[in-house]
Amino acid sequence: IEALCAEGRRRGYPAARLEVIDSNFRARALYERMGFRTLRHDSLGPLRHAFGFAGATVMVRELG
């Protein structure tokens, strides 16, 4: 993740964005420790049955 953020800075991107499924608490905690913050939560609605999870959290980390 640090290498990807460094490459994003090198290319002039203002931020890195990722999505983590709502049931993956450990990954979300890791991303928070790495400086990502929650931007929003997207719900899958009825598609949750097809995908096996109810939604995802969009997280962002400023690169500047």
Buried (B, 14 or more C-beta within 10 A) or exposed (E): EEEEBEEBEEEEEEEBEBEBBBEBEEBBEEBBEEBBEEBEEEEBEEEEEEEEEBBBBBBBBEBE
